[in-house]
């Protein structure tokens, strides 16, 4: 029997726990606040930041959204981020990616103070993840690990195949699975024998961004499939990278899109915001 | 025909090029200096730092060696590193690992200013490597890439298997091979089917630290073998992780120990020291 992983439900459980923590922090006079910056009017980005703000509200975290024109100068963006870095009442700052082409994402990410970098994308937070000595984990990789933990799927000794090597998902997910004693393989557009490699996977993570990319001929029976892709199919319907119906027949566990990794990513963002507030207020545990 | 890779010779070629750069910098009144810190009296460490100092001398870089007692306090070590961070005439600082148990290596590494961290072990330099936007590369992984480049071994699309997942070798080597479009697999003590995975490798990197770990049954014909291990065999003779004689018969290329990766690591340290001096003096290219 295939287990359809309900990311929305797991995320709801986590958010309920986080809401309790937010309440406890309020009792200590710590009121959490997340700043969300959107540059331009990418329609997907608009939906994401709306979801993030709603999730904040759900658990009692304040959120401030800054919507900036797509032609904003890097200097002005820097000034805003510096201002937010300095504000004691802001615990976390996130800049929704992608950014317009004239702005370097790397440069902007590095403007955010590492202590408020709740996406954990800056160099020092990335390095800490790789070294294994981290405070924040990037949200999607952390969400994937939480799903596996929740479903009691052992990672240790398992062949974990990650398709996609982005800085945001592929690489950090590989590093996290490695820290959990998985044997990791990272594949990408230059990989030969992709099918053969995927067929060896006990845990298959797809973060490609292409509908229908992983089909039934690429997975073995009993595989755990985590679909990170967010695409539109030919009918304009939201879907992942995985041919869900056919792959589900072979998988022991599979995440749907929507309702799989996505809600977990947002839950992890909230977790990081609380963690940031605790660190900023020298609270070890809440 | 197996190609025995002569790391000593490749390193000598690189050092000759670097010596020219050092001379050119001297003409600009920039005199390079590397500070090397040894804590305790680990006999292998003593040999390594001696080799590093000699290599500096060879290309005209000054080196200062600080030998500290093994019971030194972290505060005193911190004071020394801070002093070296502040000194304008010191371009690079390296603390020879391992450190005595009472001192946290992570903590000490983070004391070194990122601009002088010529081992590239600190979190921000590690993160920059992973993101792909780096100034320094850690020396052993960089040395491995240089060997492959020198031998005109294509990495793109190749199955690269890294055995060992240390922060110093395994993980950064995997990230660098990935950036060079290799398909990477990282194995470790929890890996099952290690033999089967190694048999699929086009490029096999062993960084385990165990003599005789990789034998002929674990490699396919035509494999490129890079041996990062430094061990003693039962006769006390220096050797790598690989059963050299038997694996060499199958490999297209193989690095010996000693004389393979080791000299390349030192050459990369010199390269980083020059790079550090250039960055500190706003020189884009020498």
Interface residues (C-beta under 8 A of the other chain):
Chain A: X106 X122 X123 X124 X125 X126 X127 X128 X129 X130 X131 X132 X133 X156 X157 X159 X165 X167 X171 X172 X174 X175 X178 X181 X183 X184 X185 X186 X187 X188 X190 X191 X192 X193 X197
Chain B: X106 X122 X123 X124 X125 X126 X127 X128 X129 X130 X131 X132 X133 X156 X157 X159 X165 X167 X171 X172 X174 X175 X178 X181 X183 X184 X185 X186 X187 X188 X190 X191 X192 X193 X197
